[in-house]
Amino acid sequence: HQLPVVVHDQDQLLFGHAGGPGVSEVSLPGRRLPGYRRTGRAGYNGWMASRFTVLASGSAGNATLLECEGFGLLVDCGLPPRELGRRLAVVGRSWEDVSAVILTHTHGDHWNKFTLAHLARLRRPIIAHPQHHETLAGREGYSDLADAGLTRRFEAGRWLDLRPGLAA
């Protein structure tokens, strides 16, 4: 039995101020968010609660934390690790809440060599399209992840298992 994920939190929609981290949480009763599924036992009324937090958005760097059932997926990591850590703290999170990073693409505002090295030290994997891995191969920071076996690939149109019972 597989169910999609819905983003909700008691019918609230919250946004942070411009230029800083913010939390977007919205309840969408009866509406499905395509692109996510849950495997195994259904959650609250068959839906999975998720939290979507924009930490940075713009040419200076991009990063968003998507949390679902204790799994924190950092979408892009375009800021240095200390700055990302500071922004995580502003929303009550830390690097301990980041389970993995997924790259949307390899423009310089979506990844940071120091953050890639930090991920290797934390033993957190990076997930990217095979072409993105090729683009980053040999780059400072990325090689630390590759050497540690912390690189994972996704293919367009195929489910990616994030952990047992959770896929995107």
ZAVOPA-567428 format. One line per 3 residues: number of its first residue (from 0); their letters; for each residue x, y, z of N, C-alpha, C, O. Coordinates in steps of 0.1 Angstrom, whole numbers, plus 5000, padded with zeros to 4 digits. Each point is the difference from the previous one (the first is absolute). Example, Ala and Ser with C-alpha at 12.3 -4.5 7.8 and 13.67 -1.06 7.14 Angstrom:
% ZAVOPA-567428
0> as> 5132/4943/5078/4991/5012/5000/5009/5012/5000/5010/5000/5007 ~ 4986/5011/4986/5009/5011/5000/4992/5011/5008/5005/5011/5001
% end
This chain:
% ZAVOPA-567428
0> hql> 5009/4988/5000/4991/5012/5000/5009/5012/5000/5008/5002/5009 ~ 4991/5007/4981/5008/5012/4999/4991/5012/5000/4990/5001/4993 ~ 5014/5009/5015/4993/5013/5001/5009/5011/4997/5011/5000/5004
3> pvv> 4983/5011/4990/5009/5012/4998/5001/5008/5013/4993/4997/5010 ~ 5017/5012/4990/5002/5008/5012/4992/5013/4998/4998/5005/4989 ~ 4997/5000/5022/4993/5013/5000/5007/5009/5010/5004/4995/5010
6> vhd> 4998/5017/4987/5006/5010/5009/4989/5007/5008/4991/5006/4994 ~ 5010/4992/5019/4989/5007/5008/5005/5003/5014/5009/4994/5005 ~ 4984/5015/5002/5002/5003/5014/4988/5008/5005/5001/5012/5000
9> qdq> 4988/4981/5004/4988/5007/5006/4995/5012/4992/4998/5010/5006 ~ 5001/4989/4981/4995/5010/4991/5007/5013/5001/4994/5011/4998 ~ 5019/4989/5004/5008/5012/5001/5009/5001/4988/5005/4990/4995
12> llf> 4997/5022/5000/5010/5003/4990/5009/5011/5005/4996/5011/5002 ~ 5017/4985/5000/5009/5009/5006/5012/5003/4991/5005/4990/4994 ~ 4999/5022/5004/5012/5003/4992/5009/5009/5008/4996/5008/5008
15> gha> 5017/4990/4990/5010/5008/5007/5002/5014/4992/4994/5002/4990 ~ 5013/5007/5016/5002/5013/4994/5010/4999/4989/5008/4991/4999 ~ 4991/5018/4991/5009/5000/4988/5014/5001/5005/5004/5007/5008
18> ggp> 5004/4985/4985/5015/5000/5002/5004/4991/5012/5012/4999/5002 ~ 4979/4995/5005/5004/4991/5011/4993/4987/4999/4991/4998/4992 ~ 5012/4993/5018/4994/4987/5000/4985/5001/5004/4996/5009/5007
21> gvs> 4996/4982/4988/4986/5000/5003/4994/4986/4999/5006/4991/4995 ~ 4983/5008/5011/4993/4987/5000/4987/5001/4992/4992/5009/5002 ~ 5006/4982/4989/4987/4999/4993/4993/4987/5004/5005/4989/4997
24> evs> 4984/5012/5009/4992/4989/5004/4986/5002/4996/4995/5011/5004 ~ 4999/4980/4990/4986/5003/4995/4992/4987/5001/5005/4989/4997 ~ 4983/5012/5007/4991/4988/5000/4992/5000/4988/4994/5010/4996
27> lpg> 5005/4979/4997/4993/4998/4988/4991/4988/5001/5003/4990/4993 ~ 4987/5010/5015/4991/4988/5002/4995/4996/4986/4994/5008/4993 ~ 5007/4979/5005/4994/4994/4988/5008/5003/4987/4996/4995/4989
30> rrl> 5015/5012/5012/5009/5003/4988/5013/4992/5001/5005/4999/5011 ~ 4999/4996/4978/5012/4992/5000/5012/5008/4994/4998/5008/4990 ~ 5013/4990/5015/5012/5007/4995/5008/4989/4991/5006/4991/5006
33> pgy> 4993/5011/4981/5006/4989/4991/5015/5000/5002/5006/5010/5003 ~ 5000/4978/4995/5014/4999/5000/5006/4994/5013/5012/4997/5000 ~ 4979/5000/5009/5005/4994/5013/4991/4988/5003/4988/5000/4996
36> rrt> 5018/4990/5010/4992/4989/5004/5005/4995/5014/5011/5002/5003 ~ 4980/4991/5003/5004/4993/5013/4998/4985/4998/4989/4997/4994 ~ 5020/4995/5010/4998/4986/4999/4997/4995/5014/5005/5006/5010
39> gra> 4987/4983/4991/4997/4995/5013/4988/5006/5006/4990/5003/4993 ~ 5009/4997/5020/4988/5004/5008/4997/5015/4998/5008/5008/4999 ~ 4979/4995/4999/4995/5014/4998/5002/5008/5013/4999/4995/5011
42> gyn> 5004/5018/4987/5001/5009/5011/4986/5006/5004/4990/4994/4998 ~ 5011/5018/5007/4988/5007/5005/4989/5001/4989/5003/5007/4990 ~ 4986/4986/5011/4989/5000/4990/5006/4996/4986/4994/5005/4990
45> gwm> 5016/4987/5010/5006/4996/4987/5010/5011/4994/5005/4997/4989 ~ 4997/5014/5018/5009/5010/4995/5013/5000/5008/5000/4996/5012 ~ 5011/5009/4983/5012/5002/5007/5002/5015/5002/5000/5008/4991
48> asr> 5003/4996/5021/5003/5014/5003/5014/5003/4996/5009/4992/5003 ~ 4993/5019/4991/5013/5005/4995/5002/5014/5004/4991/5008/5001 ~ 5022/4996/5000/5003/5014/5003/5010/5004/4989/5010/4994/4997
51> ftv> 4987/5018/4997/5008/5005/4989/5006/5014/5004/4992/5009/5002 ~ 5021/4992/5000/5006/5012/5006/5010/5006/4990/5010/4993/4997 ~ 4987/5018/4998/5009/5007/4991/5011/5007/5008/4997/5009/5008
54> las> 5015/4987/4991/5012/5005/5008/5006/5012/4992/5005/5009/5006 ~ 4996/4990/4981/5006/5010/4991/4995/4998/4986/4998/4989/4995 ~ 5000/5023/4999/4995/4999/4986/5005/5013/4993/4996/5011/5003
57> gsa> 5012/4986/4987/5006/5012/4992/5013/4997/4995/5006/4989/5001 ~ 5000/5020/4992/5013/4999/4993/5011/4998/5010/5011/4995/4996 ~ 4987/5009/5017/5011/4998/5010/5000/4986/5006/5010/4996/5006
60> gna> 4980/4996/4991/4999/4986/5005/4986/4995/5002/4991/5008/5003 ~ 5007/4979/4995/4987/4994/5001/5000/4988/5009/5010/4992/4999 ~ 4980/5007/5009/5000/4988/5009/4985/4999/5006/4995/5011/5004
63> tll> 5000/4978/4996/4986/4997/5006/5001/4987/5007/5005/4990/4995 ~ 4989/5010/5017/4999/4987/5008/4986/4995/4999/4990/5006/5003 ~ 5009/4981/4992/4987/4993/4999/5001/4989/5010/5008/4991/5000
66> ece> 4983/5009/5010/5000/4990/5011/4987/4992/4999/4989/5005/4998 ~ 5013/4982/5004/4989/4991/4999/5003/4988/5009/5010/4993/4997 ~ 4982/5004/5013/5002/4989/5009/5014/4998/5005/5006/4989/4999
69> gfg> 5000/5022/5005/5014/4999/5006/5011/5000/4990/5011/4999/5004 ~ 4986/5002/4983/5010/5000/4990/5001/5015/4995/4990/5005/4995 ~ 5022/5000/5005/5002/5014/4995/5008/5000/4987/5011/4996/5000
72> llv> 4982/5008/4990/5007/5001/4987/5003/5015/4997/4990/5008/4998 ~ 5022/4995/5001/5005/5014/4996/5000/5000/4985/5008/4994/4994 ~ 4984/5015/5001/4999/5001/4985/5009/5012/4997/4997/5012/5002
75> dcg> 5015/4985/4992/5010/5009/4997/5008/5005/5012/4994/5000/5011 ~ 5018/5003/4987/5009/5004/5012/5009/5011/4995/5012/4999/5000 ~ 4982/5013/4996/5008/5010/4993/5006/5010/5010/5006/5010/4995
78> lpp> 4994/4988/5018/5006/5009/5009/5011/4992/5008/5000/4988/5000 ~ 5010/5020/5006/5010/4993/5008/4993/4993/5012/4989/5004/5004 ~ 5018/4986/5002/4994/4992/5010/4996/5008/5013/4990/4997/5006
81> rel> 5018/5013/4998/4997/5007/5012/4988/5009/4997/4991/5001/5009 ~ 5007/5005/4980/4988/5008/4997/4988/4991/4999/4989/5003/5005 ~ 5012/4985/4989/4989/4991/5000/4996/4996/5014/4989/4999/5003
84> grr> 5021/4998/5005/4998/4996/5014/4993/5011/5008/4991/4997/5008 ~ 5013/5016/4989/4993/5011/5007/4986/5001/4995/4991/5002/5009 ~ 5006/4996/4978/4986/5001/4995/4992/4988/5005/4988/5002/5003
87> lav> 5018/4987/4998/4993/4988/5006/4996/5003/5014/4989/4997/5005 ~ 5020/5009/5003/4997/5003/5014/4989/5010/5001/4992/5000/5010 ~ 5007/5010/4981/4989/5010/5001/4987/4993/4999/4990/5005/5006
90> vgr> 5008/4984/4987/4988/4993/4999/4999/4988/5009/4992/4991/4998 ~ 5017/5009/5012/4999/4989/5010/5006/4987/4995/4996/4989/5006 ~ 5013/5011/4985/5006/4988/4994/5015/5001/5001/5005/5010/5003
93> swe> 5002/4979/4994/5014/5000/5000/5005/4990/4989/4992/4994/4993 ~ 5021/5005/5005/5005/4990/4991/4996/4986/5003/5000/4991/4991 ~ 4997/5006/5022/4995/4987/5004/4987/4996/4993/4997/4989/4999
96> dvs> 4995/5021/4997/4987/4998/4994/5002/4998/4985/4990/4997/4993 ~ 5022/5004/5001/5002/4998/4986/5004/4985/4998/5011/4997/5005 ~ 4981/4996/4988/5004/4986/4998/5007/4998/4986/5008/4991/4999
99> avi> 4989/5017/4992/5006/4999/4986/4998/5014/4993/4992/5008/5004 ~ 5016/4994/4985/4998/5011/4992/4997/4996/4986/5006/4990/4995 ~ 4985/5016/4998/4998/4998/4986/5002/5013/4992/4996/5010/5004
102> lth> 5011/4988/4985/5003/5012/4992/4990/5001/4988/4998/4990/4994 ~ 4997/5022/5004/4991/5001/4989/5008/5002/4987/4996/4996/4989 ~ 5015/5011/5012/5009/5002/4989/5013/5006/5005/5002/5002/5012
105> thg> 5008/5000/4980/5014/5003/5005/5004/5014/4998/5012/5003/4999 ~ 4979/5006/4999/5004/5014/5000/5006/5004/5014/4996/4994/5010 ~ 5013/5015/4990/5008/5003/5012/4992/5005/5012/5005/4999/5011
108> dhw> 4983/5006/4987/4992/5004/5011/4991/4989/5006/4992/5002/5009 ~ 5010/4985/4986/4993/4989/5005/5009/4990/5008/4995/4990/5006 ~ 5018/5012/4994/5009/4992/5007/5012/5008/5005/5003/5010/4993
111> nkf> 5004/4986/5017/5011/5007/5006/5011/4989/5003/4997/4991/5007 ~ 5015/5012/4989/5010/4990/5002/5003/4997/5015/5003/4989/5004 ~ 4996/5021/5004/5002/4998/5015/4988/4992/5006/5003/4993/5009
114> tla> 4985/5009/4986/4989/4993/5005/5001/4985/4995/4996/4991/5008 ~ 5009/5007/4980/5002/4986/4996/5010/4993/5009/4998/4988/5004 ~ 5013/5019/4999/5010/4994/5009/4994/4997/5014/5003/4990/5007
117> hla> 4988/5020/4998/4993/4998/5013/4991/4988/5000/5000/4993/5009 ~ 4993/5005/4980/4991/4989/4999/5008/4987/5001/4996/4990/5006 ~ 5016/5009/4988/5009/4988/5000/5004/4998/5015/5000/4988/5004
120> rlr> 5003/5023/5003/5004/4998/5014/4988/4995/5009/5002/4992/5009 ~ 4986/5012/4987/4988/4996/5007/4995/4986/4996/4991/4995/5006 ~ 5015/5000/4983/4996/4987/4994/4985/5001/4995/4993/4991/5001
123> rpi> 5004/5020/4992/4987/5002/4994/5002/4999/4985/5009/5006/4994 ~ 4982/4986/4999/5002/4998/4986/4994/5012/4992/4992/5008/5004 ~ 5013/4993/4984/4996/5009/4990/4993/4992/4989/5006/4991/4995
126> iah> 4982/5014/5001/4992/4993/4989/5000/5010/4988/4996/5011/5002 ~ 5007/4984/4987/5000/5008/4988/4998/4992/4987/5002/4988/5000 ~ 4994/5018/4990/4999/4994/4987/5014/4995/4995/5010/5007/5004
129> pqh> 4991/4982/4989/5014/4996/4996/5008/5011/4993/5012/5001/5002 ~ 4982/5007/4990/5007/5011/4993/5005/5010/5010/5011/5006/4998 ~ 4982/4997/5013/5005/5009/5010/5012/4994/5008/5009/5008/5003
132> het> 4990/4979/4999/5012/4994/5006/5012/5001/4991/5011/5003/5005 ~ 4987/4995/4982/5012/5002/4991/5005/5014/5000/5012/5002/5000 ~ 4979/5008/5001/5004/5014/5000/5008/5003/5012/5010/5008/4999
135> lag> 4986/4986/5012/5007/5003/5013/5012/4992/5003/5008/5003/5008 ~ 4994/4986/4984/5011/4991/5003/5013/5007/4999/5003/5008/4991 ~ 5006/4990/5019/5013/5006/5001/4999/5014/5007/5011/5005/5003
138> reg> 4978/5001/4999/4999/5013/5006/5003/4999/5015/4997/4990/5007 ~ 5008/5020/4999/5003/5001/5014/4987/4998/5008/4990/5006/4997 ~ 5011/4986/5013/4988/4997/5008/4992/4988/4995/4997/4991/5008
141> ysd> 5001/5008/4979/4992/4989/4995/5009/4987/5000/4994/4989/5003 ~ 5019/5012/4995/5008/4988/5000/5000/4994/5014/5002/4988/5001 ~ 4996/5020/5010/4999/4994/5013/4988/4991/5001/5001/4989/5006
144> lad> 4988/5016/4989/4988/4991/5000/5001/4988/4992/4997/4989/5004 ~ 5009/5012/4984/5002/4989/4991/5009/4989/5006/4998/4988/5000 ~ 5013/5017/5006/5010/4991/5006/4994/4993/5012/5004/4988/5003
147> agl> 4986/5018/5004/4994/4994/5011/4988/4991/4996/4993/4994/5009 ~ 5004/5005/4978/4988/4992/4995/4987/5007/5004/4990/4993/5002 ~ 5010/5020/4998/4987/5007/5005/4993/5007/4988/4993/5009/5002
150> trr> 5009/4986/4986/4993/5005/4988/4989/4990/4996/5003/4988/4999 ~ 4985/5017/4998/4989/4992/4995/4995/5007/4988/5000/5012/4999 ~ 4994/4980/4992/4995/5005/4987/4985/4998/5000/4994/4991/5006
153> fea> 5000/5019/4987/4985/4998/4997/4999/5001/4985/5008/5006/4993 ~ 4981/4988/5002/4997/5000/4986/4986/5006/4998/4991/4997/5008 ~ 5008/5012/4982/4987/5006/4998/4990/4990/4997/5002/4990/4993
156> grw> 4986/5012/5013/4989/4991/4998/5000/4987/5009/4991/4992/4998 ~ 5019/5007/5011/5001/4988/5008/4999/5004/5015/5005/5010/5003 ~ 4989/4981/5005/4999/5003/5014/5014/4999/5006/5008/4992/4996
159> ldl> 4995/5016/5014/5012/5000/5007/4997/4996/5015/4993/5008/5007 ~ 5012/4981/4997/4998/4996/5014/5009/5008/5009/5012/5000/4999 ~ 4982/5008/5010/5007/5009/5009/5004/4992/5013/5011/5002/5005
162> rpg> 4980/4989/4999/5003/4991/5011/4989/4990/5000/4990/5002/4992 ~ 5010/4987/5015/4989/4990/5000/4987/5007/5003/4998/5006/5010 ~ 4993/4992/4981/4986/5005/5001/4998/5014/4995/4989/5006/5001
165> laa> 5021/5001/4994/4999/5014/4996/5007/5001/4986/5012/4998/4999 ~ 4981/5007/4991/5006/5002/4987/4995/5013/4994/4989/5005/5004 ~ 5018/5000/4986/4996/5012/4993/5002/4998/4986/4997/5009/4992
% end
